[in-house]
Amino acid sequence: MVPQTAIENLKKHLRGQLLRPQDPAYDEARKIWNGMIEKRPALIARCNGAGDVVNSVKFAREHDLTVAVRGGGHNIAGKCVPEGGFLIDLSGMKGIRVDPTRRIARAEAGLKLGDFDRETQAFGLATTLGIASDTGIAGITLGGGYGWLAGKYGLACDNLLSADVVTADGKFLVASETQNPDLFWGVRGGGGNFGVVTSFEYQLHPVSRVFGGAVFYPLSMGRQAIPAFHEFATTAPDEISTFIAPAAALGGTPATGIAVCYCGDASRGEQLLARIRKLGTPLADLIQERSYVEMQSMFDDLFTPGRMYYWKSSLIRKVDEGFIETALEHAKGMPLTTGTFIYMQQLHGAASRVGISDTAFPRGGMGVVYKAEDTELGRFVA
Ligand SMILES: Cc1cc2nc3c(=O)[nH]c(=O)nc-3n(C[C@H](O)[C@H](O)[C@H](O)COP(=O)(O)OP(=O)(O)OC[C@H]3O[C@@H](n4cnc5c(N)ncnc54)[C@H](O)[C@@H]3O)c2cc1C
């Protein structure tokens, strides 16, 4: 319903491309990580900078268009693609600058975790981000952001120092502790509802080698492994972040996998992780000293882009008999394919000590909490 002249006018003002359904690049541009998402926006602005975002937001206002913003395109439900609306696509905005002296990185919103880690690791620095290197820094930071460094350094949003934001009225604002602090509160865990973030400024920390990986036990050991894991996770120091997958397939064998990372001195890490590596006879033990980038991309094969994914998740405060029985019962019936599993991710340490109202991501006083997710290929639930 938008007049052709208005579309032509926007095109002239953008540095990036403006795509419509008849354009050859349109189909590729609307695809995201989850192959199950099949949505068709009316227009796609592939932005090259904050100016393109300001122009796009103003255009959407003038023509009353539904907007969605794409960072890395990893949201399971495909929330970054609006059916029949206007997609503001930031995936081409991948600039990053590290200031090694101040230990700060300024990164544009289209960057993915793998890009970010590789750049910051060249300086021996890192900050908390997720466990799959294809995930976007934008969605993960705006939604909280749990990863291997969370116990020691807090969530991704806890390491955010400032953000450049284009608000719904087309204004460009800086959000930080001192500038627009209410907006800064919202972008730390409140999701994408406060405006379009064009770049993020992060606090970095010295990290290079870590001690971590995964150990796999037979699925039949789940009844012993889950409580032992719970005890381990509850008493672990901040440097240890971990998750358990009570149903994971290891080369077609039903297994209980425990993934873990110790971000500190390797010999201390080896000592501390011995407990979790000796619960029984493992099917495989892949825990060792490795580079942080290697740790960050270790599970990428489980999350290949383009496959059909379906996930559900919820918070668990108590790992009791009922939970263990239910998880294992479901685990037994699951297909033994890569990418099909139930997993529980622990929230603890620095990530759990932030006050409940300090950011839009509430967790104060929670102690150790797990997020349980099951992931299945779409075809099994269709
Ligand atoms: C394989 C996989 C592994 C994951 N692992 C982890 C993990 O270890 N830890 C963790 O915490 N999470 C994890 N997640 C969840 C992930 O962090 C979220 O799905 C996140 O939203 C993805 O960010 P994105 O930029 O790639 O997503 P997108 O799909 O591009 O965006 C997600 C949401 O944020 C909005 N948005 C995106 N960019 C902007 C922006 N610049 N300004 C305003 N709004 C914006 C979108 O409109 C959408 O609503 C994982 C997800 C997947 C698929």
The ligand as a MOL file (V3000), in Angstrom:
LIG
                    3D

  0  0  0     0  0            999 V3000
M  V30 BEGIN CTAB
M  V30 COUNTS 53 58 0 0 0
M  V30 BEGIN ATOM
M  V30 1 C 21.7970 -22.2690 18.2260 0
M  V30 2 C 21.4700 -21.2460 19.2650 0
M  V30 3 C 22.2520 -21.1610 20.3990 0
M  V30 4 C 21.9680 -20.2080 21.3590 0
M  V30 5 N 22.7530 -20.1470 22.4800 0
M  V30 6 C 22.5180 -19.2040 23.3970 0
M  V30 7 C 23.3610 -19.0870 24.5500 0
M  V30 8 O 24.3190 -19.8060 24.7070 0
M  V30 9 N 23.0840 -18.1190 25.4420 0
M  V30 10 C 22.0320 -17.2660 25.2820 0
M  V30 11 O 21.8360 -16.3920 26.1190 0
M  V30 12 N 21.2020 -17.3600 24.2190 0
M  V30 13 C 21.4230 -18.3120 23.2810 0
M  V30 14 N 20.5870 -18.4170 22.2030 0
M  V30 15 C 19.4290 -17.5280 22.0960 0
M  V30 16 C 19.8520 -16.2750 21.3220 0
M  V30 17 O 20.6540 -15.4920 22.1560 0
M  V30 18 C 18.6120 -15.4540 20.9290 0
M  V30 19 O 17.8420 -16.1770 20.0310 0
M  V30 20 C 19.0270 -14.1060 20.3300 0
M  V30 21 O 17.8720 -13.3010 20.2400 0
M  V30 22 C 19.6670 -14.2210 18.9650 0
M  V30 23 O 20.1340 -12.9820 18.5620 0
M  V30 24 P 20.1910 -12.6010 17.0020 0
M  V30 25 O 20.6520 -11.1950 16.8660 0
M  V30 26 O 20.9370 -13.6510 16.2480 0
M  V30 27 O 18.6460 -12.7720 16.6600 0
M  V30 28 P 17.5700 -12.0640 15.7510 0
M  V30 29 O 16.6500 -13.1820 15.3610 0
M  V30 30 O 18.1730 -11.2420 14.6670 0
M  V30 31 O 16.8500 -11.1100 16.8000 0
M  V30 32 C 16.2590 -11.5850 17.9590 0
M  V30 33 C 15.2630 -10.5430 18.4960 0
M  V30 34 O 15.9420 -9.3200 18.8060 0
M  V30 35 C 15.4820 -8.2550 17.9700 0
M  V30 36 N 16.6570 -7.5180 17.5140 0
M  V30 37 C 17.7300 -8.0390 16.8490 0
M  V30 38 N 18.6470 -7.0900 16.6370 0
M  V30 39 C 18.1630 -5.9620 17.1710 0
M  V30 40 C 18.6730 -4.6340 17.2740 0
M  V30 41 N 19.8690 -4.3260 16.7920 0
M  V30 42 N 17.9120 -3.7060 17.8830 0
M  V30 43 C 16.6960 -4.0250 18.3960 0
M  V30 44 N 16.1650 -5.2640 18.3370 0
M  V30 45 C 16.8950 -6.2260 17.7270 0
M  V30 46 C 14.7620 -8.9300 16.8280 0
M  V30 47 O 13.7710 -8.1150 16.2420 0
M  V30 48 C 14.1840 -10.1700 17.4750 0
M  V30 49 O 13.0020 -9.8820 18.1600 0
M  V30 50 C 20.8590 -19.3390 21.1960 0
M  V30 51 C 20.0670 -19.4410 20.0550 0
M  V30 52 C 20.3660 -20.3740 19.0930 0
M  V30 53 C 19.4920 -20.4920 17.8930 0
M  V30 END ATOM
M  V30 BEGIN BOND
M  V30 1 1 1 2
M  V30 2 1 2 3
M  V30 3 2 2 52
M  V30 4 2 3 4
M  V30 5 1 4 5
M  V30 6 1 4 50
M  V30 7 2 5 6
M  V30 8 1 6 7
M  V30 9 1 6 13
M  V30 10 2 7 8
M  V30 11 1 7 9
M  V30 12 1 9 10
M  V30 13 2 10 11
M  V30 14 1 10 12
M  V30 15 2 12 13
M  V30 16 1 13 14
M  V30 17 1 14 15
M  V30 18 1 14 50
M  V30 19 1 15 16
M  V30 20 1 16 17
M  V30 21 1 16 18
M  V30 22 1 18 19
M  V30 23 1 18 20
M  V30 24 1 20 21
M  V30 25 1 20 22
M  V30 26 1 22 23
M  V30 27 1 23 24
M  V30 28 2 24 25
M  V30 29 1 24 26
M  V30 30 1 24 27
M  V30 31 1 27 28
M  V30 32 2 28 29
M  V30 33 1 28 30
M  V30 34 1 28 31
M  V30 35 1 31 32
M  V30 36 1 32 33
M  V30 37 1 33 34
M  V30 38 1 33 48
M  V30 39 1 34 35
M  V30 40 1 35 36
M  V30 41 1 35 46
M  V30 42 1 36 37
M  V30 43 1 36 45
M  V30 44 2 37 38
M  V30 45 1 38 39
M  V30 46 1 39 40
M  V30 47 2 39 45
M  V30 48 1 40 41
M  V30 49 2 40 42
M  V30 50 1 42 43
M  V30 51 2 43 44
M  V30 52 1 44 45
M  V30 53 1 46 47
M  V30 54 1 46 48
M  V30 55 1 48 49
M  V30 56 2 50 51
M  V30 57 1 51 52
M  V30 58 1 52 53
M  V30 END BOND
M  V30 END CTAB
M  END
